[in-house]
Amino acid sequence: MRNCHSWTVREEDGVKREIRVTKQASRWRFQSKRADATIWTYYTKPLAQDLSSFIEVLERKYQRRRAAHHDILLAQQMLAEVKAS
């Protein structure tokens, strides 16, 4: 089974943006799509804002035993790498 998480945020201009994250080979793969767009955008380096939101999503799922602690650590490591560069 794929490890997949998704959530929606509202951009500053009022348009909704859906973010999906899947785990592949011990790395998280981010993709997003605005409501007014037709194609998905795939990120090699995700936005720090999306990573922070993703960590919050994982922490809530971890409390309900729907996510592993190791997954949270991987996401925090990715956030540290993005902030460092």
N, C-alpha and C positions, 0 to 999 in steps of 0.2 A: 504494500500500500504506500502511495506517495504521501509524503509529509507536506501538506499544503495548508496555507493560512491566507485569509483575505479579509480586507476591511475597506471602508469607504471614508474619505475625507472630503470636506468642502474647501475648495480653493478660495483665494482672496477675491476672485472675480465672481464667486457664487456658483461655479460649475463643480459638480461632483467628480471625484477621481477615485477609481477603484485600484487598489494595490493588491497584488498577489505575490506570495512568496512560496517557493518550493525548495525542498532540500535535495541537492544532487551532489553526490560524492563529497560529503561532509562540508559543503558550502551552501549558502543560501543564494538562490537566484531570484532577483526582484524583477517584476514587470508591473507596469501601470497603464491605465487607459482613462482618459478624460471622457466625460459623457458626450462631448461634442466631437470626439475623434472616432475614426473608424478602425485604426490599427493600434496594437499594443506596443508600448515602448519597453525594450529590455535594457537593463542597466548592468554594465560590467562593474561599476562602482556605484552602489546605491546612495541616495541622498541621506545625509546625517539625520534629517528630520524623519524620513521614512524608517530608518533603522531604530531610532528612539521609539517611534510608535510601535514598531514590530516587537521590540523588547517588552513594552507594556502589554501587548497582546499575548505574548508567550508567558509572561508572569501570571496573567489572569488565568490562562489555560493550565498552567502548572499547578495552581491552587486547586483546580478541579480535576487534576490528574489526567489531563488531556495533552500534556507536553512534558518532555523530559528536561531535567535540569541541565543536562549537557547541551541541549539546543539553546538554552538561554546563554550559556557561557560562550558558545560559538557566535551568537549574535552580538554579545558584548565585545568579543574580540574583533569582530568586523567593524563595529562602531569605533573602537580605539584606532584601528588601522585607517579608517576614513578620516578621522579627526587629525591623525598624525600627518597625513599627506595633504 
